[in-house]
């Protein structure tokens, strides 16, 4: 199987008729970790949701392909089966559906009919990954995210990722709500998956995450588009000097394009 390749060209996304993402271009290949940073309201989470196919986010222009296929023509479940994964900023609670059943159903949907993972093998692998993420084994039978703390929800998202082994993983602010120990555990899980078989798009506000998950590329997003790209040194500059430094250098007066974007 060829290395994964996500290509975004001149993407425009609107929410309730207001344009949030304004002509974004980005390419993510297998083996690469791309970090997107930027102030609140610049379109980072909107980008993640639109790529995954959230119906609230309307793509009004541009193209997105995954391994040469038109991602924008796919339903949400088709995007997931094609190998796209989103670790959400605010994971939803799903009462009545256990973690184990949810992950096994998603995994079998990806594998396809006739290639389902054997039950015992699935549970052995699940509990092994839970130990690595310091997740209590009892969480396997608890309802998905119900009653979980913010940090537990984030670790649960990473558990789903390591079990599903997607081709492109979008991690939307997985560091929010994590203490330093949990951050290290989550980062180790991401780093353990790093290979030519998966590409990462990591969305974060803070450079501290990028000390643990060292990106190949750092992109700064303002006014709904990428305004500067570099390596991890760019993230360190932003940590030391703030976003105002870059706004002044680029002549940006107001970078906010939408609340909670």
N, C-alpha and C positions, 0 to 999 in steps of 0.2 A: 504494500500500500504506500502511495506517495505521501510526502510530508504535507501536513495541513497548510492551508493558505487562505487567509481572510483578507479580502480587498474591499476597501471602502472608498468610493469616488464621489466627490462633490455632494455629500449627503446633507439633506435639509429635512428637519423634523419640526413639526408644529404640535402644540398642545392647546386645545380649545381655540384654535385659530391663530395663536401667537407663535411665531417662529422662534424656536429655541436653539436648535442646531443649524448653523448657517454656512454650509459649504465645507464640510469636514472631509479630509483625505487621510487615509491611514492604511498601511499594509502590515499584517502580522503573519509570520511564518512559524512553522514548527521549530522548536528549539529556542525561540525568542521570548523574552519577557519585556513587554512594553508597559510603562507606567504613564498614566494620565493624571496630572495634577492641575489644580486651579482653584480659585476662590469659590465660595458658595454661589449657586445660581448661574453658573456658566455653561451648563448643559451636559455635565459629565454623566450623571445618572440617567438623564434623558437619552443619551447615546446608548447606554447599556440596555435600557428598557426597549428602545426602538429596535436594536439588533435582535433581541429575543422575541420581538413580535407582540409586545403589549398593545392591546387595542386602543388604549387611551392616547397613544403616541402615533401621530400621522406622518408617515414619510411623504414629503411633498416634492422631493427631487433627489436625483442621484441614484447610484447603484451600489449594491453590496453583493459580493459573491463569496461563497465558501467552497473551496476546491473546484472553482469554475462553475458552480451552480448558483442560480439566482436565489439568494436567500430571501429576498423580499416577496417572492411568490409563494413561499412556504408558510404553512401554519406553524404555530408554536411547537406542537409535538413533532412536526416534520423537521424543524430546525434542531430540536433536541436529538432526534434520531440521526441527523446528519453529523452530529458531533459538537454542537454548540451548547455551552453550559453557562449559566449565570448564577453566581453566588450573590444573593440579593442583599441590599443594604438593610432592609427590614423584612426578614423572612416571615412568611405567613404561618399562622397556626392552623392545623387541620385536625379538628377533633374527630375521633372515630377511626383514624388511619394511623397504624403504628409506624414508627420509623423503619423497622425491618421490612414491612409489607410495601411501604412506599418506595424504598430503594430497590427492592427486588423487582417490583413491577416496572420501574423505570429502566432497570438494567436489562430485563428481558425484552422490553420494547426496543431497546437499542440493538440487542443481539438478534432479534427477529425470530419468527415462528420456526420451531424445530431446532433452535439453537439455545434454548433456555438454560440458565445456569442451574445445576443440580442443587436441591435444597440444602443438603449437608455442606456442600462446598461453599455455597453462598454464606451460610451462617458462620462457618469457620473463618472465612475471609473477613466478614463484617466484624466479628469480635476481635480479630487481630488488628484491624484498622482502628477500632474503637480504643483498644489499649494504647496504640501509638499516639492517639489524639487525647489521651487521658479522659475519655468519656466513660462514665459508669456503664457497665454492661446492661443494667436495668433499663437504660434509655432506649434499647432496641425495641422494647415492647411498649414504651410510652407513646402516646399520641404525638404526631409530628409537631414539634415546637411548643406544644401546649404546656404552659407553666414553666417554660425554660427561661433562664436569665438571658440577657442580651449576649453575653459571652458564650453561653451554651448554644444559642441559636447559630452563632457564627461558626463554632466548631462543628456543629451538625451540618452546616452547608459544605464545609470542607470535607467532612466524612462522605457526603453524597458525591463530591467531586472525585475523591480518590477511588471510590467504588465504581463510578461510571466511566472513568478514564476518557474524558472528552477529547476532541481534537483541538478545539479552541475554548479556553476557559476565561470568562469575564468575571473578575472579582471586584464587586462594587463596595468599597470601603469596608473590607473585612477586618480592618484594624480597629474600627470604632467599637467601643465598649469592651475591649480586651485589656486585661492587665498585662504586665510585661512577660509573665510566665506563659500565659495563654497565647500571647503574640508569638513567642518563640516556638511553641508547639505547632501553631497554625503555619508559621513560616517554614518550619522543618518539613511539614507535610507537602507544602507547595514545592519546596526545593527537591524533595524526593521524587517528584513526578517529572522534573525537568528533563526533557529528552527531545529528539527530533520529531517525536510523535505527538507533541502537544505544544501549542502556543498560548501565551498568557497575555491578557489585557487587564492590568491592575489599576483600579481607580482609587486614589487616595488624596487626602488633604496634606498629609504629613510625611516628612522625610524619614521619620523613625521606622516606619514599615520597610522602607527601602534600604535600611541598614541590614535587615534580615533576609529580605528577598531582593537581591541586587539585580536591577533591571539592565537589559542591554540598551534600552532606549527610554528616555524620559521626554514626555510631551507636555507642554503647558497649554491649557485650554482657557480661552477668554472670548467673550462675545460669541460663543457658539462655534468656535473653530480653533484649530491648533495654531498658536501664534509663534511658538518656538519649540525646537526639538534639540536634544543633546543626549549626553550620557548621565551617569549618576552624579557627576559634578554639578550639573544644572540643578538637581534636587537639593544639593548641599548649599548652593548659592541662594535658592529660594528660602531655605530654612534660616540662613544667616541674615538675609536682606529683606525678605518678605516679598509679597506680590506687588506692592506699590513700586518697588524698584523697577520691576519689569514693565509695569504699566507706564511709568514715566519714560522709560527708555523707548517704548514702542508708541508713545503718544496716545495711549488709551485713556479716555476720560471716565467712562463708566462701563465696567465689564459685565454687569449683571444683566442677564437676558430673561430670567424667570425664577420665581421662588421655588426652592426645592428642586432645582434643575440638575 
